[in-house]
Structure formats: structure tokens, C-alpha cells
């Protein structure tokens, strides 16, 4: 068991995972080109046990209300597994598994597992949440920061996707509950894709990356100059209140995303 940085390789693809820094994928290099924004808070981190903002840091389960720390006042954002130290359960040349035990301030005990699998042309991330006792609501997803430009190129990445709807966003950055047609960017918005997440990132004359997941929700964030984010997740922001997934002793929560690339 270790929290030491893990590097996976397959062909000319290389992935680095930092279990001691929220089990984030800190680097994805293809043929020596870095696709992810570098820095302690960037790369691609798992969002567990909720995704995006939870309104005022509060959610209800049955007759009880629970308060989470306001790490993005006035809301709680992205869970807290990204700030935790995970453990490497096993690792090989192209696959690794990491675990994190849920602890306070989360009211329930359980375990989160992330599997990272690399091939020559794809990266697959799988998150699982299981309970050690009582059932509880939860969400899971990923928050990758893709570099807007590669190797100093003047051509920025293009983001292509065709959602069935966009969640209308209120002034508090949370969905209002209304669904609208997709607006023009820039976005910090959640979109519904009932047939599964399917988003294509294109760096002209460099790479195309397809972000896919069987989950039906994706947040696209492209308001920063340095990077764009395409975030597959099991529900919308504030989903612990509006669309929770229940983790039970016989039905853990599991989500998977696969990024597939090709050179242009």
C-alpha cells in the first residue's frame, strides 16, 4: 500500500496519478505533448461524494438535513475526496487501482475506488462508491482541465457536443430546474445527454479527443483562458438535493468515462 505517484504507459501515451493529491490524474502526455493543465489543483480530479455545487452546503436525506463545509462560499463544491490522500491498492504498467475511505464530515462510512486503465489510444477512469453500513445519497464524476492550446500553438481547442437540453443556470450558478436549448458559450453549465455523454475536443492539426460516458450529465466550463473542462457526472449540480443516487449495501454507485484520442 502506497500513496506514491504512479505512472502508467502504453505506446507513446503516459499518465501520471497522484494518490496523495486527491487521486488526480496530474498528467496525460501523448507523444510527449501534455493535454492537461499543470498545477496542484488541476489535472483531472474525481468529484466524490458529490459533483459541482451543493446549495448552501446542505442536503436532505429522509427527515434529516446535513451540512457540508462551505469550500466555495456560499456553497460546497466538488466533494472533498479531491483534497484527500488516497491509497494505491495495486498498479501495473498500464493499470492502477486506488482507494479512499469516506470520513468526517461525510455522515456515513464507505469506500471510494478509482481504477485507471491506459491503452495506446484511450484512458478509462472508473469510480465506485460502496457503503460500510447504512444507505446514503451520493454522486460521482470527474473534473478534467484540458489545455486550451498545445505547445504554444495559436489555435485553441474546439468543443463539439449536441445535448438534448441545457440546465438553466440561476444567478447562484445552480440549475433552476428548468431545461432550455443549448446556449452559445462561454459556459459554466450542465447539459443533459440521455444517450450518454459524447463530447469531442479538437486541437486543429494536433489531436482529437472524444470524452464519453454512459452517464447522462456533463458540465462544460470554458470561462478560463488557460483550459476547458468537460465533466461527466452521475447527476446535475446540487444533485444531492434534486437527483440523488442511492448507495446501498447491495447496489454501489459506479461510473465510468473513457477518453479516446487520435492524432490529426
NORFEN-V251069 format. One record per backbone hydrogen bond with DSSP energy under -0.5 kcal/mol. CO is the residue of the C=O (numbers start at 1). NH is the residue of the N-H. E is the energy in kcal/mol with one decimal. If there is no record, write none. Layout:
co = <CO/CO>
nh = <NH/NH>
e = <E/E>
This chain:
co = <2/3/6/8/10/12/12/13/14/15/16/16/17/17/18/18/18/19/19/21/22/24/24/25/27/28/29/29/30/33/35/37/39/43/44/45/46/47/48/48/49/51/52/53/53/54/54/55/57/59/61/64/66/66/69/70/72/75/76/78/80/81/84/84/87/87/88/90/93/94/95/96/97/97/98/99/100/100/102/103/109/109/110/111/112/113/114/115/116/117/121/122/123/124/125/126/127/128/129/130/134/136/138/139/140/141/143/144/145/146/148/150/154/158/158/160/165/166/166/168/170/174/178/180/187/189/190/191/192/192/193/197/199/200/201/202/202/203/203/206/207/208/209/209/210/210/211/212/213/215/216/217/218/219/219/220/221/226/228/229/230/231/232/233/236/238/238/239/245/245/246/247/248/251/253/255/256/257/258/258/259/260/262>
nh = <88/20/17/15/13/31/32/10/29/8/26/27/6/19/21/23/24/22/86/24/46/18/26/44/16/35/14/31/33/30/147/43/42/145/25/143/48/141/80/81/139/238/78/55/238/57/76/58/68/66/64/61/59/68/71/73/75/72/54/48/83/84/22/86/89/99/2/97/9/118/92/116/89/90/114/87/102/112/110/106/132/133/102/130/100/128/98/126/96/124/261/119/259/117/257/115/255/113/253/111/133/247/245/49/234/47/45/146/37/228/157/153/156/160/202/200/192/168/180/176/173/170/168/166/222/220/167/218/164/165/196/213/211/160/209/158/204/206/207/264/203/262/201/211/212/260/199/258/197/197/193/233/191/221/231/189/229/148/146/221/232/219/142/217/239/241/242/243/138/247/248/136/251/248/129/127/214/125/212/260/123/210/208>
e = <-3.5/-0.9/-3.2/-2.5/-2.3/-2.6/-0.6/-2.2/-2.9/-3.1/-1.6/-1.3/-2.7/-0.6/-1.7/-1.1/-1.0/-0.6/-3.3/-0.9/-0.7/-2.6/-1.0/-1.4/-2.1/-2.8/-2.6/-0.5/-1.8/-2.4/-2.9/-1.7/-1.6/-2.8/-2.9/-2.4/-0.7/-1.2/-1.0/-2.0/-2.3/-0.6/-2.4/-0.5/-1.6/-2.5/-1.8/-2.3/-3.7/-3.1/-1.6/-2.5/-1.8/-0.5/-1.6/-0.6/-2.3/-2.1/-3.2/-0.7/-1.3/-1.3/-2.2/-0.6/-0.7/-2.7/-0.8/-2.7/-2.4/-2.9/-3.2/-2.9/-2.5/-1.5/-2.6/-2.8/-0.6/-3.2/-0.5/-2.2/-2.1/-0.5/-2.2/-2.5/-2.2/-2.4/-2.6/-2.2/-2.3/-2.9/-2.1/-2.8/-2.9/-2.5/-2.5/-2.6/-2.5/-2.5/-2.1/-2.2/-0.5/-3.3/-1.4/-0.5/-2.0/-3.4/-1.4/-0.7/-2.7/-2.4/-2.0/-2.1/-0.6/-0.6/-2.4/-2.7/-2.2/-0.5/-3.0/-2.4/-2.1/-2.8/-2.7/-3.0/-2.3/-2.3/-2.9/-1.9/-2.4/-1.1/-2.6/-1.7/-3.3/-2.8/-2.9/-2.5/-0.7/-2.5/-1.1/-2.3/-3.0/-1.8/-3.2/-0.6/-0.6/-2.2/-2.3/-2.4/-1.2/-1.6/-3.1/-2.2/-2.8/-0.5/-3.0/-1.8/-3.0/-2.5/-3.0/-2.2/-0.7/-1.8/-1.8/-0.9/-1.3/-1.6/-1.7/-1.8/-2.1/-0.5/-0.6/-1.9/-0.8/-1.7/-2.8/-2.8/-0.6/-2.8/-2.4/-0.5/-2.3/-3.1/-2.3>
